[in-house]
Amino acid sequence: MRKLTYFIACSIDGFIGDPGGDGTSMVRFVDEEFLAFLKAEYPETVPTHGRRALGVDDLPNKRFDTIIQGRGSYDLALKEGVTSPYAHLREYVASRTLKESPDPNVEIIADDLVGKVRELKAEDGDFGIYLCGGAQIAGELRDEIDELVIKTYPLVYGAGMPMFGSGFAISEFALESVRTFGNDVLVRTYSRKR
């Protein structure tokens, strides 16, 4: 069974973006040390156009071969004219409003997101599934998430878009590892307790 991993950036107080979903204030913490970590451990989480700009487009995938993202996350790429932001992965966008994919590499999931994720998890393969965000699909898929990798940036938002946009329900995870960086970023990895 393949794992669904929610690999997400957030503030100290658990927000993945401001009230409008903008998380660009976190980008300044992607310094040389942190970028080296991403390239070594999670190269496939760097968008294709970013990989090209950094000269690391040839790095092999280490953990994921599939990505699921929400419409809001996908729209960030579309605004830049990028229709396949993760061309090095199988791309799925969960959207009830985007009727047709603007790119042949991107499949739209309009209905039964949970069913599609269960189908993807049941596939044979050595690589997992990267849940990129946002809050609404993370909330909808909360019971399907097997692993959390939380990049916590040294910022307090006070309000904003939460990691999970869903109703109250307790889900328990076990801490697997914590990595600290010189820029005060923490990367915590948790696995679901089943």
Sequence and secondary structure as in RCSB ss.txt:
>XXXX:A:sequence
MRKLTYFIACSIDGFIGDPGGDGTSMVRFVDEEFLAFLKAEYPETVPTHGRRALGVDDLPNKRFDTIIQGRGSYD
LALKEGVTSPYAHLREYVASRTLKESPDPNVEIIADDLVGKVRELKAEDGDFGIYLCGGAQIAGELRDEIDELVI
KTYPLVYGAGMPMFGSGFAISEFALESVRTFGNDVLVRTYSRKR
>XXXX:A:secstr
   EEEEEEEETTSEEESTTS  GGGGGG  HHHHHHHHHH GGGS HHHHHHHT TT   SSEEEEEEEHHHHH
HHHHTT S TTTTSEEEEE SS  S SSTTEEEE S HHHHHHHHHHS  S EEEEEE HHHHHHTGGG  EEEE
EEES   SSSEES  S      EEEEEEEE TTS EEEEEEE  
